[in-house]
Amino acid sequence: MSFLEKLRKPDWLGEMQALLVLGLVGTGLAVVLTGGRTVLGDSPVTVQLPAEAMTDVAGPVAGTADGISIGPDSIVEVQIADPSVHQVVAEAMTGLPTLLVVLGMLLMLLRTVRRARRGDPFTVGTVRRLRVLAVLLIAGGVAAGIVESLAALDLSRTIGNETVYTVWQPPAGWLLAGFGLLAIAEVVNRGVVMRDELDRVI
């Protein structure tokens, strides 16, 4: 195969590896910026609250037609201009756990794709890595959601309301991705077993 033919030949694993590297760099920068913002603490802290928590927000909207109002379940962002260290750390914990799970996911995917490019992708090692990644997404995604909700709950306590609020996001995406990877791992595992059986017959 000539050099030009090699250039024209698509290498999807190579392109995927490049995208994973870019995603890894971007996520790493987001983690560093979140940590740096927590250390410096020189910017306002944003708290998400239901509109019903702000008595002067929920209800009719001025300047609009009759019957138009802000629903009590709508999300309102409240800014704390001069946050305490506790508030800054709590706000960081409302997003940092998810970033760490994404970082771990990208690292494991990059390792799996790199090994697949260098050798045989249909191995027991590939199956094992896919299963570990699936467990990371399921357990890590759920744990990140719980930690972030608790941090948001703690943050809402600091603004002086008698009632605390948090916005719970069900980890449906993490569960779907995790169980999808488990299914892919079992498909690859079935291929490995069938090839081993064929090699023994031949």
Backbone as numpy.savetxt, mean C-alpha at the origin, in Angstrom:
# Nx Ny Nz CAx CAy CAz Cx Cy Cz
21.33 -15.03 -33.52 20.48 -13.84 -33.52 21.36 -12.60 -33.52
21.08 -11.69 -34.48 21.89 -10.49 -34.61 21.58 -9.51 -33.48
22.42 -8.47 -33.38 22.25 -7.45 -32.33 20.94 -6.70 -32.52
20.59 -6.38 -33.81 19.35 -5.65 -34.06 18.13 -6.49 -33.71
18.21 -7.81 -33.99 17.10 -8.69 -33.63 16.92 -8.76 -32.11
18.03 -8.73 -31.39 17.95 -8.73 -29.93 17.30 -7.46 -29.42
17.60 -6.33 -30.09 17.01 -5.06 -29.68 15.50 -5.05 -29.91
15.09 -5.68 -31.03 13.66 -5.69 -31.35 12.89 -6.71 -30.52
13.57 -7.71 -29.99 12.89 -8.75 -29.24 12.41 -8.20 -27.89
11.11 -8.27 -27.61 10.62 -7.73 -26.33 11.09 -8.57 -25.15
11.49 -7.89 -24.10 11.90 -8.55 -22.86 11.00 -8.02 -21.75
9.82 -8.64 -21.63 8.83 -8.13 -20.70 9.31 -8.21 -19.26
10.07 -9.23 -18.93 10.60 -9.32 -17.57 11.58 -8.19 -17.29
12.37 -7.84 -18.31 13.31 -6.74 -18.15 12.60 -5.42 -17.93
11.52 -5.19 -18.72 10.76 -3.96 -18.55 10.04 -3.94 -17.20
9.54 -5.09 -16.78 8.91 -5.15 -15.47 9.91 -4.89 -14.36
11.11 -5.40 -14.52 12.16 -5.17 -13.52 12.49 -3.68 -13.43
12.55 -3.02 -14.58 12.84 -1.57 -14.58 11.71 -0.80 -13.88
10.46 -1.18 -14.15 9.33 -0.52 -13.48 9.34 -0.75 -11.98
9.72 -1.96 -11.58 9.79 -2.26 -10.15 10.88 -1.43 -9.46
12.00 -1.25 -10.16 13.08 -0.42 -9.60 12.60 1.01 -9.42
11.89 1.54 -10.44 11.36 2.90 -10.34 10.36 3.01 -9.19
9.48 2.01 -9.08 8.51 2.02 -7.99 9.18 1.93 -6.64
10.26 1.15 -6.57 11.00 1.00 -5.33 11.65 2.32 -4.92
12.24 3.01 -5.90 12.86 4.30 -5.62 11.82 5.32 -5.16
10.68 5.36 -5.86 9.63 6.30 -5.50 9.06 6.04 -4.12
8.83 4.77 -3.80 8.30 4.42 -2.48 9.32 4.71 -1.39
10.60 4.42 -1.68 11.65 4.71 -0.71 11.73 6.20 -0.41
11.61 7.03 -1.46 11.61 8.48 -1.26 10.41 8.93 -0.42
9.26 8.30 -0.66 8.07 8.65 0.12 8.26 8.30 1.59
8.90 7.15 1.86 9.17 6.76 3.25 10.13 7.75 3.89
11.19 8.13 3.16 12.17 9.08 3.70 11.52 10.44 3.96
10.70 10.91 3.02 10.05 12.20 3.19 9.08 12.18 4.37
8.36 11.07 4.53 7.44 10.96 5.66 8.21 10.97 6.97
9.32 10.22 7.02 10.15 10.21 8.22 10.78 11.56 8.49
11.27 12.22 7.42 11.87 13.54 7.59 10.88 14.57 8.06
9.66 14.49 7.54 8.62 15.41 7.98 8.27 15.18 9.45
8.33 13.92 9.87 8.05 13.62 11.28 9.14 14.19 12.17
10.39 14.07 11.73 11.51 14.58 12.53 11.49 16.10 12.59
11.27 16.74 11.42 11.30 18.20 11.38 10.04 18.81 11.98
8.91 18.24 11.65 7.65 18.71 12.21 7.37 20.18 11.96
7.69 20.68 10.75 7.54 22.10 10.48 6.38 22.42 9.55
5.43 21.49 9.40 4.29 21.74 8.53 3.00 21.34 9.25
1.87 21.89 8.81 0.60 21.58 9.48 0.25 20.09 9.40
-0.51 19.64 10.38 -0.98 18.26 10.42 -2.43 18.24 9.98
-2.78 17.30 9.11 -4.14 17.20 8.60 -4.86 16.04 9.28
-6.07 16.33 9.76 -6.91 15.32 10.40 -8.18 15.16 9.57
-8.51 13.93 9.22 -9.74 13.66 8.47 -10.85 13.31 9.44
-11.97 14.05 9.33 -13.10 13.84 10.23 -14.39 13.78 9.42
-15.39 13.04 9.91 -16.72 13.11 9.28 -17.31 14.50 9.48
-18.12 14.94 8.55 -18.71 16.28 8.65 -19.56 16.42 9.90
-20.14 15.32 10.38 -20.99 15.40 11.57 -20.18 15.78 12.81
-18.84 15.58 12.75 -18.02 15.97 13.89 -17.82 17.48 13.95
-18.06 18.16 12.84 -17.93 19.62 12.78 -19.33 20.20 12.65
-19.89 20.69 13.72 -21.29 21.10 13.75 -21.60 22.22 12.76
-20.60 23.01 12.38 -20.85 24.12 11.46 -20.55 23.76 10.02
-20.32 22.46 9.75 -20.02 22.03 8.38 -21.18 21.27 7.78
-21.65 20.23 8.46 -22.75 19.43 7.93 -24.02 20.27 7.87
-24.81 20.04 6.84 -26.07 20.77 6.70 -26.15 21.49 5.37
-27.09 22.43 5.22 -27.28 23.14 3.95 -26.02 23.89 3.51
-25.84 23.98 2.22 -24.69 24.69 1.64 -25.14 26.07 1.22
-24.47 27.10 1.75 -24.85 28.48 1.43 -24.64 28.77 -0.04
-25.59 29.50 -0.62 -25.47 29.92 -2.01 -25.91 28.89 -3.02
-26.48 27.77 -2.58 -26.94 26.73 -3.50 -28.45 26.61 -3.40
-29.02 25.83 -4.32 -30.47 25.64 -4.34 -30.93 24.89 -3.10
-32.21 25.05 -2.81 -32.79 24.35 -1.65 -32.66 22.84 -1.83
-32.46 22.18 -0.72 -32.36 20.72 -0.75 -30.97 20.19 -0.96
-29.98 21.05 -1.11 -28.59 20.63 -1.28 -27.86 20.82 0.04
-27.26 19.75 0.52 -26.57 19.83 1.81 -25.38 18.89 1.83
-24.49 19.12 2.77 -23.33 18.25 2.98 -23.75 17.11 3.90
-23.57 15.89 3.45 -23.97 14.74 4.24 -23.12 14.59 5.48
-23.69 14.05 6.55 -22.94 13.89 7.81 -21.78 12.91 7.70
-21.83 12.02 6.71 -20.75 11.03 6.54 -19.64 11.53 5.63
-19.78 12.75 5.09 -18.73 13.31 4.24 -17.46 13.54 5.05
-16.32 13.44 4.38 -15.03 13.60 5.05 -14.55 15.04 4.93
-14.19 15.62 6.06 -13.67 16.98 6.11 -12.23 16.93 6.61
-11.34 17.68 5.97 -9.94 17.75 6.41 -9.74 18.98 7.29
-9.25 18.74 8.50 -8.98 19.81 9.44 -7.47 19.92 9.61
-6.93 21.12 9.54 -5.49 21.33 9.67 -5.14 21.89 11.03
-4.09 21.32 11.63 -3.55 21.81 12.90 -2.30 22.62 12.55
-2.38 23.93 12.72 -1.31 24.81 12.27 -0.02 24.62 13.07
-0.14 24.41 14.38 1.05 24.27 15.22 0.97 22.94 15.98
1.25 21.83 15.29 1.06 20.51 15.90 2.13 20.19 16.93
1.74 19.34 17.88 2.70 18.83 18.86 3.44 17.65 18.25
4.49 17.18 18.93 5.24 16.01 18.46 4.33 14.80 18.37
3.47 14.64 19.37 2.52 13.54 19.39 1.64 13.56 18.14
1.13 14.72 17.77 0.26 14.84 16.61 1.02 14.57 15.31
2.25 15.02 15.23 3.05 14.79 14.02 3.33 13.30 13.84
3.69 12.62 14.93 3.97 11.18 14.85 2.69 10.41 14.52
1.58 10.80 15.13 0.31 10.12 14.86 -0.09 10.28 13.40
0.11 11.47 12.84 -0.23 11.66 11.43 0.68 10.82 10.53
1.96 10.74 10.86 2.88 9.92 10.07 2.46 8.46 10.07
1.95 8.00 11.21 1.55 6.60 11.32 0.23 6.30 10.61
-0.44 7.34 10.10 -1.65 7.09 9.31 -1.33 6.73 7.87
-0.06 6.79 7.47 0.31 6.43 6.11 1.58 5.62 5.98
2.45 5.71 6.98 3.75 5.03 6.91 3.64 3.51 6.86
2.76 2.86 7.64 2.68 1.39 7.56 2.38 0.87 6.15
1.47 1.52 5.45 1.15 1.09 4.08 2.36 1.24 3.17
3.09 2.35 3.31 4.30 2.55 2.51 5.32 1.45 2.77
5.46 1.03 4.02 6.42 -0.03 4.35 6.00 -1.37 3.75
4.70 -1.65 3.75 4.23 -2.89 3.12 4.48 -2.85 1.62
4.21 -1.72 0.99 4.47 -1.57 -0.45 5.96 -1.73 -0.74
6.80 -1.16 0.12 8.25 -1.28 -0.06 8.68 -2.74 0.00
8.19 -3.47 1.00 8.52 -4.90 1.10 8.01 -5.69 -0.09
6.81 -5.36 -0.57 6.24 -6.05 -1.73 7.10 -5.83 -2.97
7.50 -4.58 -3.20 8.32 -4.28 -4.38 9.68 -4.96 -4.31
10.28 -5.00 -3.13 11.57 -5.68 -2.97 11.46 -7.16 -3.32
10.41 -7.83 -2.81 10.25 -9.26 -3.08 9.91 -9.52 -4.53
9.08 -8.66 -5.13 8.77 -8.83 -6.54 10.01 -8.63 -7.41
10.82 -7.64 -7.06 12.05 -7.38 -7.82 12.99 -8.58 -7.74
13.11 -9.15 -6.57 13.98 -10.33 -6.40 13.46 -11.51 -7.21
12.13 -11.69 -7.22 11.54 -12.80 -7.96 11.74 -12.63 -9.46
11.50 -11.42 -9.97 11.65 -11.16 -11.40 13.11 -11.27 -11.82
14.03 -10.78 -11.00 15.45 -10.86 -11.32 15.90 -12.32 -11.43
15.46 -13.16 -10.49 15.83 -14.59 -10.55 15.20 -15.26 -11.77
13.98 -14.85 -12.12 13.32 -15.44 -13.28 14.06 -15.09 -14.57
14.63 -13.89 -14.66 15.38 -13.49 -15.85 16.70 -14.24 -15.96
17.32 -14.55 -14.82 18.64 -15.18 -14.84 18.60 -16.69 -15.00
17.46 -17.30 -14.69 17.40 -18.75 -14.75 15.99 -19.24 -15.01
15.69 -20.42 -14.51 14.39 -21.05 -14.70 13.39 -20.44 -13.72
12.30 -19.84 -14.22 11.34 -19.23 -13.30 10.42 -20.24 -12.63
10.29 -21.44 -13.24 9.38 -22.45 -12.70 10.12 -23.39 -11.76
10.37 -22.88 -10.55 11.08 -23.66 -9.55 10.34 -23.61 -8.23
10.76 -24.49 -7.33 10.17 -24.50 -5.98 10.47 -23.18 -5.27
11.64 -22.60 -5.55 11.99 -21.32 -4.94 11.04 -20.21 -5.35
10.64 -20.19 -6.63 9.67 -19.19 -7.08 8.34 -19.35 -6.38
7.90 -20.58 -6.24 6.64 -20.86 -5.54 6.72 -20.37 -4.11
7.84 -20.66 -3.44 8.00 -20.26 -2.05 7.98 -18.74 -1.91
8.68 -18.05 -2.81 8.72 -16.58 -2.73 7.34 -15.97 -2.99
6.58 -16.54 -3.93 5.24 -16.04 -4.20 4.33 -16.25 -2.99
4.47 -17.38 -2.33 3.64 -17.63 -1.14 4.00 -16.68 0.00
5.29 -16.44 0.19 5.71 -15.50 1.24 5.20 -14.11 0.93
5.26 -13.72 -0.34 4.77 -12.40 -0.74 3.26 -12.29 -0.51
2.54 -13.36 -0.81 1.09 -13.36 -0.59 0.76 -13.18 0.90
1.48 -13.89 1.75 1.27 -13.76 3.19 1.60 -12.35 3.65
2.67 -11.77 3.08 3.04 -10.40 3.43 1.92 -9.42 3.07
1.33 -9.59 1.90 0.27 -8.68 1.48 -0.98 -8.84 2.35
-1.34 -10.08 2.65 -2.56 -10.30 3.45 -2.36 -9.83 4.88
-1.32 -10.37 5.54 -1.10 -10.02 6.95 -0.62 -8.58 7.10
0.34 -8.17 6.25 0.88 -6.82 6.34 -0.15 -5.77 5.98
-0.95 -6.03 4.95 -1.97 -5.06 4.55 -3.03 -4.86 5.63
-3.49 -5.98 6.22 -4.48 -5.88 7.29 -3.89 -5.18 8.51
-2.66 -5.56 8.87 -2.01 -4.94 10.04 -1.79 -3.45 9.81
-1.37 -3.08 8.59 -1.16 -1.66 8.28 -2.46 -0.88 8.40
-3.55 -1.47 7.93 -4.84 -0.80 8.04 -5.27 -0.58 9.48
-5.01 -1.59 10.32 -5.37 -1.48 11.73 -4.54 -0.40 12.42
-3.21 -0.44 12.18 -2.33 0.55 12.81 -2.69 1.95 12.36
-2.96 2.13 11.07 -3.30 3.46 10.56 -4.63 3.96 11.12
-5.60 3.07 11.29 -6.88 3.47 11.86 -6.72 3.86 13.32
-5.91 3.10 14.06 -5.66 3.44 15.46 -4.93 4.77 15.59
-3.99 5.02 14.65 -3.27 6.30 14.67 -4.21 7.46 14.36
-5.12 7.26 13.39 -6.10 8.30 13.07 -7.04 8.54 14.25
-7.41 7.47 14.94 -8.26 7.59 16.12 -7.55 8.37 17.21
-6.28 8.07 17.41 -5.49 8.77 18.42 -5.33 10.24 18.04
-5.14 10.50 16.75 -4.97 11.88 16.30 -6.24 12.69 16.51
-7.40 12.05 16.28 -8.66 12.78 16.46 -8.92 13.12 17.92
-8.31 12.36 18.83 -8.47 12.66 20.25 -7.80 13.97 20.64
-6.81 14.37 19.86 -6.00 15.53 20.25 -6.59 16.87 19.84
-7.70 16.85 19.09 -8.25 18.12 18.60 -9.32 18.68 19.51
-9.63 17.99 20.61 -10.52 18.56 21.61 -11.97 18.15 21.51
-12.34 17.32 20.51 -13.73 16.88 20.42 -14.05 15.87 21.52
-15.30 15.89 21.97 -15.71 14.93 22.98 -15.77 13.52 22.40
-16.11 13.43 21.11 -16.20 12.14 20.43 -15.02 11.99 19.49
-14.42 10.80 19.47 -13.29 10.55 18.57 -13.80 9.86 17.31
-13.10 10.09 16.21 -13.52 9.57 14.93 -12.31 8.99 14.21
-12.60 8.05 13.31 -11.58 7.55 12.42 -12.23 7.10 11.14
-11.50 7.14 10.04 -12.00 6.70 8.74 -11.41 5.34 8.45
-12.20 4.28 8.56 -11.73 2.92 8.37 -11.83 2.54 6.90
-10.72 2.09 6.35 -10.68 1.63 4.97 -10.50 0.11 4.96
-11.52 -0.65 4.58 -11.37 -2.12 4.54 -10.22 -2.53 3.63
-9.41 -3.51 4.06 -8.23 -3.91 3.27 -8.58 -4.84 2.12
-9.63 -4.51 1.37 -10.08 -5.40 0.29 -9.01 -5.55 -0.78
-8.32 -4.47 -1.11 -7.28 -4.55 -2.14 -6.14 -5.46 -1.75
-5.70 -5.36 -0.48 -4.62 -6.22 -0.01 -5.05 -7.69 -0.03
-6.26 -7.96 0.42 -6.74 -9.35 0.45 -6.86 -9.91 -0.96
-7.38 -9.10 -1.89 -7.51 -9.56 -3.27 -6.14 -9.85 -3.88
-5.18 -8.94 -3.67 -3.84 -9.14 -4.22 -3.16 -10.35 -3.59
-3.32 -10.51 -2.27 -2.69 -11.64 -1.57 -3.22 -12.98 -2.02
-4.54 -13.11 -2.06 -5.13 -14.39 -2.48 -4.90 -14.64 -3.97
-4.82 -13.56 -4.77 -4.48 -13.73 -6.18 -3.07 -14.29 -6.35
-2.13 -13.79 -5.54 -0.76 -14.32 -5.60 -0.69 -15.77 -5.12
-1.50 -16.11 -4.11 -1.55 -17.51 -3.67 -2.03 -18.41 -4.81
-3.02 -17.94 -5.56 -3.52 -18.73 -6.69 -2.44 -18.89 -7.76
-1.72 -17.80 -8.05 -0.63 -17.87 -9.04 0.46 -18.82 -8.56
0.78 -18.77 -7.26 1.80 -19.66 -6.71 1.40 -21.13 -6.87
0.12 -21.42 -6.67 -0.34 -22.81 -6.82 -0.30 -23.25 -8.28
-0.58 -22.32 -9.20 -0.50 -22.66 -10.63 0.95 -22.97 -11.00
1.89 -22.13 -10.55 3.30 -22.37 -10.83 3.75 -23.67 -10.17
3.30 -23.92 -8.96 3.66 -25.15 -8.26 3.16 -26.38 -9.02
1.95 -26.29 -9.55 1.41 -27.41 -10.34 2.25 -27.66 -11.58
2.72 -26.57 -12.22 3.59 -26.72 -13.38 4.91 -27.36 -13.01
5.48 -27.00 -11.86 6.74 -27.59 -11.41 6.57 -29.09 -11.16
5.47 -29.46 -10.50 5.21 -30.87 -10.20 5.02 -31.67 -11.48
4.24 -31.12 -12.42 4.00 -31.84 -13.68 5.30 -32.02 -14.48
6.16 -31.00 -14.49 7.42 -31.12 -15.21 8.33 -32.16 -14.55
8.36 -32.20 -13.22 9.17 -33.22 -12.53 8.64 -34.62 -12.84
7.33 -34.77 -12.89 6.76 -36.08 -13.22 7.10 -36.48 -14.64
7.06 -35.50 -15.57 7.40 -35.78 -16.96 8.86 -36.15 -17.11
9.76 -35.46 -16.36 11.18 -35.78 -16.43 11.46 -37.19 -15.92
10.71 -37.62 -14.90 10.93 -38.98 -14.39 10.44 -40.03 -15.39
9.37 -39.71 -16.10 8.85 -40.67 -17.10 9.81 -40.80 -18.27
10.34 -39.64 -18.71 11.29 -39.66 -19.84 12.61 -40.27 -19.43
